């Protein structure tokens, strides 16, 4: 399922910025807005090699659109979990919210990365990303046609962002190796509850396009959910194409406690 929002160049403000996000989550407190967070971050001395302008862009154009989506969501969840999940698990959580905030990244992963991965290809090139961006321009996915230089830059942002999140080889490369990638079980539980707490019914949870970000098709997801049911996250019952889930945790506080302990 494609994300039909218009594509932007917002990734230019920062790709994965995982280490920076860790620091920002540590400095951020519930209720703090962007201007105050920028000033706190600037005064903290944690980013001595980053200019004030660059730091403002990271706070306002990366952190806020990804992690201050609705009041303090999902920053408050990530802050609660950051010291209780592995680096891989945190990276996958950050990838989820980065892709939600950047439709061009979400669709690149769904339409280019995973087909290449499942097709047993070894690499993805900037030229392949460029073809994806060109087609997006031709199909009206941007608010106005992008210049050739913008297309080239955005293409490198896409492959670079995938590298930051552990999906492609890192480094300054025009052709990157595809890295073996598997979504962690805690992330499956986290995402399932995230969709459930947003008000979706059980079948809508299973059918949601966010699962495609992790290369999960419906059958794969059902199998993963059944495995998680053995760990007590929920009880899954299926009858044909209909699925019923008994959710064992009623709010984020309960779920975060369980994820932190397991």
C-alpha positions, 0 to 999 in steps of 0.5 A: 500500500502506497503512502499518497502524501506529497513527497518533500525534501525534508530528509535534507535536514537529517537522515537517520540522525540516530545518535542525535535523536538519542541525545535529544530524547535525553534532553527533552521533557514532556511539554517542551516545544521546539524553540525551548528544546533548541535552546536547551540543546544549544546550551547543553554543549552536547553538539560542539561540532554542529553549528546553531543553524544545523542544530536548529534544523535537526530539532525543528525539521527532524526531531519534531516532525518525527517524534512530536507528532501529536502533543508528546507522541511518540517522543514520550514513549521512546524516552521511556524505552530508550534505555531498555531496548537494544540499539537495533530495536531503537533503530527500528522504532526510529525508522518507523516514525521517520518513514511515517514523517517522510512519505518518499522514504516510506514508499522507496522502502516499500517499492524499491528496497523490499522488492530488491531484497526479496528478489535476492539482489545484492545492491541498490544504487543511487541511480535506482533511487534516482529513477524512483524520484524521477518517476515520482516527479512525473506522477505528480508526487511533489508540489512542483517539479524538482530540478535535476540537482534536487532529484540527485540530492534526494536520491542520495538521501534515500539510500543514505537514510536506509544505510543509517537504519541498517538496511544498506551498507554505510559510507559514501557510496553510489552503490550499496550492499543490501544488509540482511534485515529482520524486524525484532519481535519487540518492534512487532508488538510495539507497532501492533499496539501502536495501531491498536491504541490509535483506534484501529480494529483487529483486521485493520491492524493486520492490514496496515501499510506500516508492516510493509516498511519491515517487509512483512506480508499478512501471512508472515505477520500472522505467524509472527503475531502467533509467536508473540502470543506465546510470550503473552503480548496478546491472544490471536485467533484466526478463522479464514481471513478474519482475525481476532486479537485479545489485547492483554495490555490496556495502555502504553504504561502497561506495554512499556513496562512489559517491553522494558522487562522482557 
